[in-house]
Amino acid sequence: MASHTTLPTEGLLERFLANEFEQIFCEKCMNTFLTNIYDYGEYVILEKFSLGLEYYRDAIAQHAIQHQPRLALLGVLDGMKNEVLDLNTIQLRTHQEPDYRLIYVMEKLKHLAEADEQFFTNRVHEMNWLDEAQRHATLDWISAKYGDTLSQDIRQLCRYYREHQDYIDWDLHGDNLMLRPNTQELVILDPYTLR
């Protein structure tokens, strides 16, 4: 379940702008999330070039998603310069590509074991194309193997996708689920891409 411990945010954007954090080169993360990741001890700094995570944060707020990462938006930067922009720059539900970068702090998570990763890639990635019976069967499999809460979260995320599919595509697969190392809880990350 989501942990509500306060994330350290004070001064982090300024430290990011001063290039204080060492980049982590994780091919899975860079390919899956279109994200640069920087090390901050028990946390990571994310530099995002798309709005997928903002749609996810909106889905979390609207549908009370429980298997979510501890995450906070630090700021918005101009796409080319390190100029800090107003948070109101972020516009969802538009077909315009963002020309800015979003900077977040997030708890450090680890990738799933290959068997779990394949389970989700094979059963969940194409869920938006499944008919209702197949979708229910997939959610039942998730409930049986990983618990009702995760199944319900994925159902709600799929519902959010259908509500906003003019702007986003469904992109939940094995690389988009990670583990909280200390508890082994599954956490959903970035289930949408921009259409």
N, C-alpha and C positions, 0 to 999 in steps of 0.2 A: 504494500500500500504506500501511498505517497507520504513522505516524511515531511513534517512541517518545521523542521529546524531552520532557523534563519541562515541564509547564505551570506558569506562575507562579500560585500559589494563596495565598501568604502575605499575610494581611491583606486579601484581596479581599472577603471577606464583610462585614467591618467597613466597608470603603470603600463597598460597595454600600448598606449600611444608612445610611450618612451621605450618600447621594445624590450621590456624587462623579462618577458616570458619566453621560454624555449619552445619552439614548435615541436609537436609530436608528429612523426610521420607514420600514420596508420593508413595503409592503402584502403582497407575496408571502409574506414570512416570518411576518407577523402572521396572515394567513389560513391559511397552510399548517400552521404549527406551533403556533398558539395560544400564541405566545411574545412577550414583550417582550424587545427586544434593546438592549444598551447598548454603546457604543464603549469599547474598551480597547486602542487602538493596533493591533497585529497580531492582537489577540484580540477576542472579544466576550463579554459577560456575558449569559447567558440566564436569563430569569425565566419558568419554566414553571408552568402551572396544571393540568397533567395528568400522568399517569404513563407516557405513550407512550414517552418517552425512557428511562425506567427499564426498561421491557420490552426496548427496543432494547439497552441496556447488558447486560441479562441474556442476550439472544441473542448478543451479541458474545462474552461470556464462555463460553457453552455451545458455540458453533459456530465460534469463531476467525475471525470476520469480518475481512477484511483491508482493505476499502475503507471504513474507519471514520474519523470525524473525531477529531482530538486533542481530548479532552473530559475534564473533571474536575468532579465534584460538589463544590460549595463548602459547601452547607448546605441545611437545610430551615427554612422560616419559617412561622409561623402564618399562616393565610389572610388575616386581617384586620389583625393587628398585625405589627410587625417583630420579634416574639419568636422567638429561635432555638430550634428543637426538636431533640430527639435524632434521629440518623439512623435509629434503629430505628423511628421513626414511619412510615417508608415500608413499605407492605405491598403486595406484588404478589399476583396471583391471588385477588382479592376483588372483589365487585361494588360495593363502597362507593366513592363518589366521594371523592377527596382533598380535605380542607379546609385544605390547606397549599400553599405555593409551593416549588418546587425551584429552587435557584440554581446555575448551572454557569458555568465558563469554558471557552471553545472557541476553536480557531483561527478566524481570519476566512477565510471562503470566498466564492466568487462564484457566481451563478446560471449555469446552462447557457445556451448559445445556444438560440434558439427552436426550431431544427430538432431538436436533441438532446432538448430538453425535450418536444417533441411525440412523438418516437420512443418515449420511455419512458412518457409518458401513454397513448399509443395501444396499446402492446404489453404493458406491465407492470401497469398499474393494475388491470385485471380478471383478473390471473393466477390469483387464488384461485378464480375461476369456470370457468377453462378445464379441459377434459379433459386427460388425461395427454399425449396426442399433441400438442395445441396448446401445452401448457406446455413440452414438450421443444423444439418448433419455436421458441417465443419465446426460450428459453435459448440455442438454437443461433444465432439472430439476434444476440443480445447478445454471444455469444462471437466471432462473425465481425466485428462492428462495434466492440466495446469490449474484447474479451479474455476469456480463460477464467476469470480470477480473479474478475472482476466477475460473470460468469454464475454461478459457483459460490457466491459470496456471496449472490446473490439467491435461488438454490435453497435455501441453508441458512436464509435469513430466512423463506422461504415454509414450510419445514419447521417452524421455530419457531412460526410463525403457526398451522399446523395442530395443533401440540401444545398450544397455549394459546388456541384460538379461542373457548373459553367466556368469555374475558376481554378479548380484543383483536380488532380487525378489521384486515385487510390494507389498507394505505393508501400503497403505494409508487407514486409517479408522477413525472413530470418535475420538479416543484418540490422533490421530496425527494432529488434528486441534485444535488450542487454540485461545483464545481471547486476544487482547491487551486491558487491563483494562480501560485505559483512553479514548479510541475511540471506543471500541467494534468491532474493525476490526478483521476479521478472519485471522489467520496466520497458514501456513502449516509448520509442523515440521516432519523431519525424515520419508519420505515416502517410504524408501527402507530398506530392510535387505539384508545381504550377502547371496548369493546362496551357 
